[in-house]
Amino acid sequence: MTTQSAMHGAAPAPSAPGGLALPRLAALLAFAFVALVWGGIWLRNTAPAVGPLLGQAIGATGAMFITPIALAAALGLWLRQPWDWWFSVIVAAYQTVSYMLFVMVVLASGDATGLLTWLTGLLLLVLLVVLLLPGTRRACTPPPI
């Protein structure tokens, strides 16, 4: 990357051939999280008999709050914006911790957990791990001057 492109806010060039892969994988995982949350809400409303199989999950109110934030993170990661790696790490870490606390409360209260409960938690953990990989950060953030 040249000094001129860094001054104009251009996204950093990938340092390796797979430099685009990790941020784009993280973006797809963030988008999959949104799709999973809304898909679970839709499935729970259209087929109530499936509710016990799905278990506890994020409701519509939480989804309306989470969706624009997660989609902004996904878009920024896809475009490899320097601000977005930090934003995505903060958002994914907060959401993962928050969701794991939710799962602990569900387990402690004896409520049913199901496929959706565990799949959402797993997706959030995988997203956070991919974001924290050094290659993802390197592809999204400009090198120090």
C-alpha positions as CSV (number, residue, x, y, z in Angstrom):
1,M,0.0,0.0,0.0
2,T,1.3,3.4,-0.9
3,T,1.3,6.4,1.4
4,Q,-1.0,8.2,-1.0
5,S,-3.7,5.5,-0.8
6,A,-3.4,5.4,3.0
7,M,-4.0,9.2,3.2
8,H,-7.2,8.9,1.1
9,G,-8.7,6.2,3.3
10,A,-8.5,3.4,0.8
11,A,-8.9,-0.1,2.2
12,P,-5.5,-1.8,2.7
13,A,-4.3,-4.2,0.0
14,P,-4.2,-7.8,1.2
15,S,-0.7,-8.9,2.2
16,A,-1.2,-12.5,1.1
17,P,-3.3,-14.2,-1.6
18,G,-5.9,-15.2,1.0
19,G,-6.0,-11.7,2.5
20,L,-9.6,-11.2,1.3
21,A,-10.8,-14.6,2.5
22,L,-10.9,-14.1,6.3
23,P,-12.7,-10.7,6.4
24,R,-15.2,-12.0,3.8
25,L,-15.7,-15.2,5.9
26,A,-16.3,-13.1,8.9
27,A,-18.8,-10.9,7.0
28,L,-20.6,-14.1,5.8
29,L,-20.7,-15.3,9.4
30,A,-22.2,-12.0,10.6
31,F,-24.8,-12.2,7.8
32,A,-25.5,-15.9,8.7
33,F,-26.1,-14.8,12.3
34,V,-28.7,-12.3,11.2
35,A,-30.3,-14.9,8.9
36,L,-30.3,-17.5,11.7
37,V,-31.9,-15.1,14.2
38,W,-34.7,-14.0,11.9
39,G,-35.1,-17.6,10.5
40,G,-35.6,-18.9,14.0
41,I,-38.2,-16.2,14.7
42,W,-40.0,-16.9,11.4
43,L,-39.9,-20.7,12.0
44,R,-41.2,-20.3,15.6
45,N,-44.1,-18.2,14.4
46,T,-45.1,-20.3,11.4
47,A,-44.6,-23.7,13.0
48,P,-45.2,-23.4,16.7
49,A,-44.9,-27.2,17.1
50,V,-41.2,-26.9,16.3
51,G,-40.6,-24.6,19.3
52,P,-39.4,-27.3,21.7
53,L,-36.9,-28.6,19.1
54,L,-35.5,-25.1,18.6
55,G,-35.3,-24.1,22.3
56,Q,-34.7,-20.6,23.6
57,A,-33.3,-18.0,21.2
58,I,-33.2,-14.3,20.5
59,G,-36.7,-12.7,20.1
60,A,-37.9,-10.1,17.6
61,T,-37.1,-7.1,19.8
62,G,-33.5,-8.2,20.2
63,A,-33.3,-9.0,16.5
64,M,-34.5,-5.6,15.6
65,F,-31.7,-4.1,17.7
66,I,-29.0,-6.5,16.6
67,T,-29.8,-6.6,12.8
68,P,-28.6,-3.1,11.7
69,I,-25.4,-3.4,13.9
70,A,-24.6,-6.9,12.5
71,L,-25.3,-5.9,8.9
72,A,-23.1,-2.7,9.3
73,A,-20.3,-5.0,10.6
74,A,-20.8,-7.5,7.8
75,L,-20.7,-4.7,5.1
76,G,-17.6,-3.1,6.6
77,L,-15.8,-6.5,6.9
78,W,-16.7,-7.3,3.3
79,L,-15.2,-4.0,2.1
80,R,-12.3,-4.3,4.6
81,Q,-12.8,-0.9,6.2
82,P,-10.2,-0.2,8.8
83,W,-12.7,1.0,11.4
84,D,-14.8,-2.1,11.0
85,W,-12.4,-4.6,12.3
86,W,-12.4,-2.9,15.7
87,F,-16.2,-2.3,15.5
88,S,-16.8,-6.0,14.7
89,V,-14.6,-7.3,17.4
90,I,-16.4,-5.2,20.0
91,V,-19.8,-6.1,18.7
92,A,-19.1,-9.8,18.4
93,A,-17.4,-10.0,21.8
94,Y,-20.3,-8.2,23.5
95,Q,-22.9,-10.3,21.7
96,T,-21.1,-13.6,22.4
97,V,-20.7,-12.8,26.1
98,S,-24.3,-11.6,26.3
99,Y,-25.6,-14.7,24.6
100,M,-23.5,-17.0,26.7
101,L,-24.9,-15.4,29.8
102,F,-28.4,-15.8,28.4
103,V,-27.7,-19.5,27.8
104,M,-26.4,-19.9,31.4
105,V,-29.7,-18.4,32.7
106,V,-31.7,-20.7,30.5
107,L,-29.8,-23.7,31.7
108,A,-30.0,-22.6,35.4
109,S,-33.8,-22.0,35.1
110,G,-34.4,-25.5,33.6
111,D,-35.9,-24.1,30.4
112,A,-35.5,-26.1,27.2
113,T,-32.4,-25.6,25.1
114,G,-32.6,-26.8,21.5
115,L,-30.9,-26.7,18.2
116,L,-31.3,-23.0,17.6
117,T,-30.0,-22.1,21.1
118,W,-26.7,-24.0,20.6
119,L,-26.3,-23.1,16.9
120,T,-26.6,-19.4,17.6
121,G,-24.0,-19.6,20.3
122,L,-21.6,-21.7,18.1
123,L,-22.0,-19.2,15.2
124,L,-21.1,-16.3,17.5
125,L,-18.1,-18.1,18.9
126,V,-16.8,-19.0,15.4
127,L,-17.4,-15.4,14.2
128,L,-15.3,-14.1,17.2
129,V,-12.5,-16.6,16.6
130,V,-12.3,-15.6,12.9
131,L,-12.3,-11.9,13.7
132,L,-9.5,-12.5,16.2
133,L,-7.2,-14.3,13.7
134,P,-4.2,-12.3,12.9
135,G,-4.9,-12.6,9.2
136,T,-8.3,-10.9,9.5
137,R,-6.9,-8.0,11.4
138,R,-4.0,-7.6,9.0
139,A,-6.4,-7.6,6.0
140,C,-8.6,-5.0,7.5
141,T,-6.3,-2.6,9.3
142,P,-3.6,-0.4,7.7
143,P,-0.1,-1.1,8.7
144,P,1.5,1.3,11.2
145,I,3.3,4.2,9.6
